[in-house]
Amino acid sequence: MFPSPEKLEISCEELQALREAGEPFRLVDCREEDEWNICRIEGAELAPLSSFAEDAPQRFADPAEPIVIYCHHGMRSANAARFLRQRGLSHVWSLAGGVEDWAVEMDPAMARY
């Protein structure tokens, strides 16, 4: 089950539960390509923050589509989630702690930087 739309962040545990339940959603990595090449969460798509605002109208057009965005520690993805919410997408969350917390809590074999 997705968090309430009033909540900006989703925890690693909540994200894992969504994945295990087979819930349909987009997992978006807003880090840059060099970071993406180090590690990523399986099933994610890359949408670098450096071109996010420019690409968003075409890439994120469905206001009902659930989207989880992550970055390294959760700051950039929170900004990206706020950006999309300000444009009418209410089912958008930032992964609290980013890929760093994901690696620590869910995938200890994942490369870290």
Wavefront OBJ file of the C-alpha trace (Angstrom):
o trace
v 0.000 0.000 0.000
v 1.302 3.442 -0.918
v 1.819 6.096 1.742
v -0.687 8.903 2.000
v -0.241 11.643 -0.623
v 0.311 14.074 2.270
v 3.510 12.210 3.092
v 6.520 13.157 0.914
v 8.780 10.227 1.797
v 8.568 6.468 1.630
v 10.829 4.219 3.695
v 12.978 1.407 2.357
v 10.688 -1.066 4.119
v 7.589 0.447 2.502
v 9.237 0.374 -0.920
v 10.248 -3.253 -0.481
v 6.686 -4.135 0.583
v 5.318 -2.486 -2.587
v 7.763 -4.461 -4.709
v 6.917 -7.746 -2.978
v 3.180 -7.067 -3.366
v 3.647 -6.458 -7.102
v 2.190 -2.957 -6.882
v 2.583 -1.096 -10.202
v 4.703 2.053 -9.907
v 7.668 3.760 -11.544
v 10.976 3.726 -9.734
v 13.031 6.731 -10.830
v 16.694 7.404 -10.045
v 17.380 11.147 -10.236
v 21.142 10.871 -9.719
v 23.559 11.563 -12.539
v 24.805 8.881 -14.934
v 28.194 8.467 -13.226
v 26.394 7.641 -9.948
v 23.939 5.353 -11.780
v 26.930 3.413 -13.148
v 28.171 2.698 -9.605
v 24.940 1.204 -8.280
v 21.180 1.321 -8.710
v 18.035 -0.287 -7.393
v 16.815 -3.022 -9.706
v 13.968 -1.906 -11.955
v 14.787 1.803 -11.763
v 14.921 4.190 -14.702
v 17.385 7.063 -14.869
v 16.061 10.649 -14.967
v 19.037 12.838 -13.979
v 18.216 15.891 -11.923
v 20.393 17.999 -14.245
v 17.737 17.623 -16.980
v 14.748 16.728 -14.791
v 12.760 19.952 -15.171
v 13.256 19.961 -18.922
v 12.307 16.293 -19.379
v 9.514 16.082 -16.782
v 6.564 17.229 -18.942
v 7.157 14.386 -21.409
v 8.342 11.720 -18.961
v 5.900 12.297 -16.117
v 2.578 13.215 -17.676
v 0.103 10.885 -15.915
v -1.083 12.520 -12.649
v -2.430 9.189 -11.358
v 0.756 7.171 -11.893
v 2.537 6.260 -8.633
v 6.218 7.269 -8.732
v 9.011 6.667 -6.229
v 12.121 8.775 -6.785
v 15.501 8.195 -5.187
v 18.979 9.699 -5.164
v 22.055 9.076 -3.016
v 20.773 10.260 0.381
v 17.248 11.539 -0.300
v 17.725 15.300 -0.669
v 17.679 15.581 -4.476
v 14.830 13.103 -4.766
v 12.778 15.097 -2.232
v 13.280 18.174 -4.413
v 12.294 16.203 -7.531
v 9.177 14.841 -5.786
v 8.177 18.356 -4.682
v 8.741 19.600 -8.243
v 6.377 16.971 -9.678
v 3.804 17.539 -6.960
v 3.800 21.257 -7.733
v 2.903 20.283 -11.305
v -0.135 18.257 -10.312
v 1.264 14.776 -9.702
v 0.125 13.786 -6.222
v 1.262 10.154 -6.146
v 4.980 10.880 -5.946
v 7.284 9.984 -3.067
v 10.980 10.329 -2.312
v 12.870 7.342 -0.902
v 14.003 8.367 2.591
v 17.765 7.935 2.884
v 18.105 7.204 -0.828
v 20.136 4.412 -2.358
v 22.554 4.615 0.591
v 19.885 3.483 3.060
v 18.613 0.957 0.524
v 22.090 -0.599 0.351
v 22.425 -0.696 4.148
v 18.908 -1.942 4.916
v 17.870 -4.009 1.886
v 20.855 -4.915 -0.289
v 24.138 -5.107 1.660
v 25.913 -6.498 -1.439
v 25.186 -3.286 -3.365
v 28.196 -1.087 -4.142
v 28.304 2.090 -2.045
v 30.074 5.390 -2.491
l 1 2 3 4 5 6 7 8 9 10 11 12 13 14 15 16 17 18 19 20 21 22 23 24 25 26 27 28 29 30 31 32 33 34 35 36 37 38 39 40 41 42 43 44 45 46 47 48 49 50 51 52 53 54 55 56 57 58 59 60 61 62 63 64 65 66 67 68 69 70 71 72 73 74 75 76 77 78 79 80 81 82 83 84 85 86 87 88 89 90 91 92 93 94 95 96 97 98 99 100 101 102 103 104 105 106 107 108 109 110 111 112 113
